[in-house]
Amino acid sequence: SRDWAAKGTTLLGIKAVIAESFERIHRGNLIGMGVLPLQFISGENSHSLGLTGREIYTINLSDDLKPQQNVEISILLEDGNIRVINVECRLDSQIEVDYYRHKGILPYVLRQTI
């Protein structure tokens, strides 16, 4: 099920997912587990950008992260070159930003309770 897909992603230590699009519930489940959903800008995808998944990605988040803002990613390519791309942050509301900042819904609720 979709919630286990997000839990598995978290258990693997994955901090962000970059995709062409997200199914609504899966995107919400990723946020709920503290995983950052990022979406390629319209017309771009891993193939058009020449990405293989073997690169090293550095996501440059600002301290004042806002819903649906563009985020810069620096990509260290296998040949040693660095490529910079922009993607859309798919945190679509302020509460989703808060959940992400607290590393998921459960830590957020626990901190609110304490």
C-alpha positions in Angstrom: 0.0 0.0 0.0 1.0 3.6 -0.4 1.7 4.3 3.2 4.2 1.4 3.3 5.9 2.8 0.2 6.6 6.0 2.1 7.7 4.1 5.2 10.0 1.9 3.2 11.5 5.1 1.6 12.2 6.5 5.1 13.6 3.2 6.4 16.1 3.2 3.5 17.3 6.6 4.7 16.0 8.5 1.7 15.5 12.2 2.6 13.9 13.4 -0.7 12.3 12.1 -3.8 12.5 13.9 -7.2 9.7 12.9 -9.7 7.8 14.2 -12.7 4.6 14.1 -10.7 3.1 12.6 -7.5 -0.1 10.8 -6.8 -1.8 13.0 -4.1 -2.0 10.4 -1.3 1.6 9.1 -1.9 2.9 12.7 -1.8 1.1 13.3 1.5 2.4 10.0 2.9 6.0 11.0 2.0 5.6 14.3 3.8 4.0 12.5 6.8 7.2 10.4 7.0 9.5 13.4 6.7 10.6 12.8 3.1 10.8 15.9 0.9 8.8 15.6 -2.4 10.4 17.5 -5.2 9.0 17.7 -8.7 10.9 18.4 -12.0 9.9 21.7 -13.6 7.4 21.2 -16.4 9.0 19.7 -19.5 12.1 18.4 -17.6 12.7 14.9 -16.4 15.7 12.7 -15.5 16.0 11.6 -19.1 16.0 15.2 -20.6 18.5 16.2 -17.9 20.8 13.2 -18.6 20.5 11.9 -15.0 21.2 8.3 -14.2 20.6 8.2 -10.4 24.3 7.6 -9.8 25.0 11.3 -9.1 25.3 12.9 -5.7 22.5 15.4 -5.0 22.7 18.4 -2.7 19.4 20.1 -2.0 19.8 23.7 -1.1 16.8 24.5 1.2 16.4 28.0 2.6 15.6 28.5 6.3 12.3 30.2 5.3 11.0 27.4 3.2 7.6 28.2 1.8 4.9 26.0 0.1 5.5 25.3 -3.6 8.7 27.3 -3.9 11.4 26.4 -6.3 14.4 24.7 -4.8 17.9 24.6 -6.2 19.7 21.3 -6.4 23.5 20.9 -7.1 24.3 17.6 -8.8 27.8 16.2 -8.8 27.9 14.2 -12.0 30.0 11.0 -12.4 32.5 12.9 -14.5 33.2 15.3 -11.6 31.2 18.2 -13.1 28.5 20.0 -11.2 25.1 20.7 -12.6 22.5 23.0 -11.0 18.8 22.6 -11.6 15.7 24.0 -10.1 12.7 21.8 -9.0 9.4 22.6 -7.4 9.1 21.8 -3.7 5.8 19.9 -3.4 5.1 20.9 0.2 1.8 22.5 -0.8 0.7 24.2 2.4 2.2 25.6 5.5 1.2 22.7 7.7 3.1 20.4 5.3 6.1 22.6 5.7 5.8 22.2 9.4 5.4 18.4 9.2 8.5 18.3 7.0 10.5 20.6 9.4 9.7 18.3 12.3 10.7 15.2 10.2 7.1 13.9 9.9 3.6 14.0 11.4 4.3 11.9 14.5 7.3 13.9 15.7 5.3 17.1 15.0 2.4 15.9 17.1 4.6 14.7 19.9 6.4 18.1 20.1 3.0 19.9 20.1 1.8 17.6 22.9 5.0 18.0 25.0 
